[in-house]
Amino acid sequence: MEVETKFCEFCGAKVVIDAVICPNCGKQLEELKTEENRSNPQVIINNSNTINGIAGKKQCDKWVALILCVFLGVLGGHKFYEGKAGMGILYIFTVGLFGIGIIVDFISILCKPNPYYV
């Protein structure tokens, strides 16, 4: 038995004919069809609570973090920028994890995309 499909008007993906929300883009395809909705206002489903698809994450610029790592790495400047205050304090007391942490962080920041999320 073949399932009837239709196309999403927002992203063009194939969806089941009875779908109310597109599984690809998350947009509402049609109004809900019930007897109760004729007298009550329509409920709109909005899935826009994310920032670029990542909810609850802080966006950091790769190049700012890299410059902070080079010049303030022993004081944990790049860790404070990323919002990791505990690691920043650890870097202060251990002089950048004895220099090894700075080198590892420099390489890992260099390999990250711009912007990256923490």
N, C-alpha and C positions, 0 to 999 in steps of 0.2 A: 504494500500500500504506500503510495507516494504522498508526502505531506505537502499541503498547499503553502506557498510562500509568497511574500511580497517584499518590496524593497523599502529600506529606510529612506525617508525624504531628506535626512540630514547628512548621513554618511554613505548611503547607497548599498549598505550590506543587505544580504538576504536574511529575512527573519520569518518566523512562522506567522501565518495569516492572523492568528488570534493574539499575537504579542502586543502588549501595551507599551513596553519599554524595549528599546533596541539593546540587545546584549553587547553590541560592538561599541557604540558611542554613549549609551546610557540615557539618551533623550526620550521623552515621552512621545509615542507615535500617535496615539489617539486618545479621546476622552473615554473614561470608564463608563461602561454601559450597564447601569442598574436602575431600578425603579426609584431608589432613594435619591439619586443624583438629579432627578428632574426638578425637585423642589429645593434642593440644597445647592450651594455653589460648588463648582468643580475643584477637586484637589489636583494641584499641579505638582508633579514630582520633579525635583531639581537636584541633580547630582554634581553640583559645582562647589563642593566644600574642600577641594584639593587645590594645591598650588602646583601647576604643571604636572599633575598626576601624583604628587607626593604630599600626603597630608601630615601635618605636624612636624615637618622637618625644616631646619634652618638652611637657607641658601647662602653659600659662601663662594667668594670669587677666588679662583685658583691662584691668580697672580698676586693678589693681596696676601694670601696665606703663605705663598712662597717667599715673598719679600720679608714678611714678618719672621719666617723660619730662618732666613739667612742672617738678618740683623738682630733679632731679638729671640733667637732660638734657645739660648742658654737661660733666658728668663721665661720661656714658655709663651711668648707673645702670640704665636700661631695657635696654640691651644686655647688661650683666652678668646681669640677671635672666633674660633669654632664653637665657643660656648662650653668648653670642657675645663671649667675652673679647677677642678680637682687635679687633673693632669698638669695644668699650668703651675699650680703650687708645687707639685712634685718636681717639675722641671726646675723651678727656682731653687729648691733645696738640694737637688742632685746635679746642678749645673748641666741641664739638658740630658739627664740620664747618662752622665759621664761622657757626653759628646756623641755617644752611639745613637741615642734617641734622635738627635738632630739630623744625623746623616740618614737614618731610616725614614724619618718624617719628610725630609727634603725629597728623597726618591719617590716616596708614596704620593706626595702632593704633586710632584711633577708628572706622575702617571694618571692623575685624576682628570675627568672632563671639566670643562668650564661652562657654567657654574656647577658646583657639586653640592650635595645635600648631606648634612650631618644630623 
